[in-house]
Amino acid sequence: MLTQTEITKIEHEVQQVPVRKAAVIEALKIVQEQRRWVSDENVEDIAALLGMSADEVDSVATFYNLIFRQPVGRHVILLCDSISCWVMGYEDIRHTLLELLAIKKYGQTTADGRFTLLPNPCLGTCDHAPALMIDNDLYRDLKVEMLQGILNKYE
């Protein structure tokens, strides 16, 4: 069930667009901001509020890779796997992150619930590859030696 705060924020977004359905991406972002992910129940609630089917909302939610449809850690690490990052050392960064986080593959969350590691096709900073983003913080020109210090910034 959506909270009153979420409903109020979504209704504000509805006022900014010509039809209710056009606010679906913002509605998904609002719910995710509050809960860190968007559950099936949330999809149904958003659909009812916007006059859409749950399948329509889910198709939007699953299209965008930054809408999380399963629980994630307190901090999401997006590791760029574009060709530029591959050429500039992506594999070493990925391997080291997996070791530091004590996880085996993308999509997993650390045992303490602190981080979830996800691939990202492009962070738009090819001239400073390799790159990753944690929450809204972009890190460029990465070196393996920098990773532990970066992770330490996040509780």
Beta strands, then each sheet from edge to edge (+ up, - down):
strand 1: 75-80
strand 2: 115-120
strand 3: 132-134
strand 4: 137-139
sheet 1: 2+ 1+ 3- 4+
end
